[in-house]
Amino acid sequence: MTTTEHEHSHGHGEHGRHEHRGGGDEHGRDEPHGRGELGRDRHGDGELGRDECGRGGDEREGDRDGDGSAPFPSPRPGRSRRPTGIDVVTGLALLGLVAALDLSVPGALAASALAVMTGPLVRVDVAERRLPNALVLVALVGAASAVVLAVTTGGGVPAAWACLLGLTVLAACVPLVHGGGLGAGDAKLASVGAVAAALASPSAPLAWLLAVALLGGVHGTAAVAVRRRGASPTRVAIPFGPVLLVGWWLAVAVASTVLDAS
């Protein structure tokens, strides 16, 4: 072998070793480093997964806190507790209706208490899915005062019947409250409404029961029809206070003007 050939072979050997070392540097060090970066990226994805899981958990917690039975954001008490002009107009209109109806004095007193509180009760129940005790208490005080007035004016029997009916309605609502099908505020309002209806008209309690059944069925069907997409019909929250109150006024008006007159 000549010197030139030997140097040329030596050059190829150096080039081969250089390529081998370079490849080793590129593939040996760079690839593990790349895998390390990939590992950290995957770790980042894991963090993202945990973040998404956390957000999903928070959203589900918010759904469960909504109304106890419906997948909606939990209502928050706020401005709905403040009296509004609609409350005043509604109260004055219903007080005018009480004056126009042929009611006894105790019946008019109980109806007047409900007239004042109908607007706030409906508005708050629609906004918050609950009937505050403070609002129901005003109607209860009015009904209790009407019972006392009835007893002192010689209407002991109608007063006793009204109290018995109110207690019966309350007892019938207790299983529904424990079963989650009815709110505690609805049960209290139904009991107060039964007392007031019995004092207002002898036929008003039965008319109220029929009105609530009819309006409740219509309202429930409409709520299911327009429910949020993906919600189960059995989990749609329905504010029942408006049904009770609207049914009460319809029943008293029909009973005092039509049923009692016939």
Beta strands, then each sheet from edge to edge (+ up, - down):
end
